[in-house]
């Protein structure tokens, strides 16, 4: 039985990977499309247990991530400073 499985896998591999000489393989678009504002910067913050529990309560209430709650908080403080 294992011989048949190996043979079938080999045939599938040969079929999927076969291309004619000079013929280009079609490019596949995989993954998410690129973002307009990529979030590539990482910020580490120290917090005590009280702040962490408040953050977790906000994430549960808003059904979102910690990062989103922190971003919203920064936007709110920034908007208040602009007034």
C-alpha positions as CSV (number, residue, x, y, z in Angstrom):
1,X,0.0,0.0,0.0
2,X,2.7,2.6,0.8
3,X,4.2,2.1,-2.7
4,X,1.0,3.2,-4.3
5,X,0.7,6.3,-2.1
6,X,4.3,7.3,-2.8
7,X,3.7,6.7,-6.6
8,X,0.6,8.9,-6.6
9,X,2.3,11.7,-4.7
10,X,5.2,11.6,-7.1
11,X,2.7,11.8,-10.1
12,X,0.9,14.7,-8.5
13,X,4.2,16.5,-7.8
14,X,5.4,15.9,-11.4
15,X,2.0,17.1,-12.8
16,X,1.9,20.3,-10.7
17,X,5.5,21.2,-11.2
18,X,5.7,20.5,-14.9
19,X,6.1,23.3,-17.4
20,X,7.3,23.6,-20.9
21,X,10.6,25.1,-21.7
22,X,10.3,28.9,-22.0
23,X,6.8,28.9,-20.5
24,X,6.4,31.0,-17.4
25,X,4.5,29.8,-14.4
26,X,1.4,31.9,-13.6
27,X,2.0,34.1,-10.6
28,X,-0.4,33.5,-7.7
29,X,-1.4,36.3,-5.4
30,X,-1.4,34.9,-1.9
31,X,-2.0,36.5,1.4
32,X,-3.5,39.8,2.3
33,X,-3.3,42.8,0.0
34,X,-0.7,45.4,1.2
35,X,-2.1,48.0,3.6
36,X,-2.2,51.7,3.0
37,X,-0.8,52.3,6.6
38,X,1.2,49.2,7.5
39,X,1.6,48.7,11.3
40,X,5.3,47.8,11.3
41,X,6.4,49.6,14.5
42,X,6.4,47.8,17.8
43,X,6.0,49.6,21.1
44,X,6.6,47.9,24.4
45,X,4.9,49.4,27.5
46,X,5.3,48.6,31.1
47,X,2.0,48.4,33.0
48,X,0.9,47.3,36.5
49,X,-1.8,44.8,37.1
50,X,-4.5,47.4,37.6
51,X,-3.9,49.0,34.2
52,X,-3.7,45.5,32.6
53,X,-7.0,44.5,34.0
54,X,-8.6,47.7,32.8
55,X,-7.2,47.1,29.3
56,X,-8.5,43.6,29.3
57,X,-11.9,44.8,30.5
58,X,-12.0,47.3,27.6
59,X,-11.1,44.6,25.1
60,X,-13.9,42.3,26.3
61,X,-16.5,45.1,26.3
62,X,-15.5,46.4,22.8
63,X,-14.8,42.9,21.4
64,X,-11.5,44.1,20.0
65,X,-7.7,43.7,20.6
66,X,-5.4,45.3,23.1
67,X,-3.7,47.1,20.2
68,X,-6.9,48.7,19.0
69,X,-7.8,49.9,22.4
70,X,-4.4,51.5,22.9
71,X,-4.6,53.1,19.4
72,X,-8.0,54.5,20.2
73,X,-6.7,55.9,23.5
74,X,-3.8,57.6,21.8
75,X,-6.1,59.1,19.2
76,X,-8.4,60.4,22.0
77,X,-5.6,62.0,23.9
78,X,-4.1,63.5,20.7
79,X,-7.5,65.0,19.7
80,X,-7.9,66.6,23.2
81,X,-4.5,68.2,22.9
82,X,-5.4,69.7,19.6
83,X,-8.4,71.6,21.0
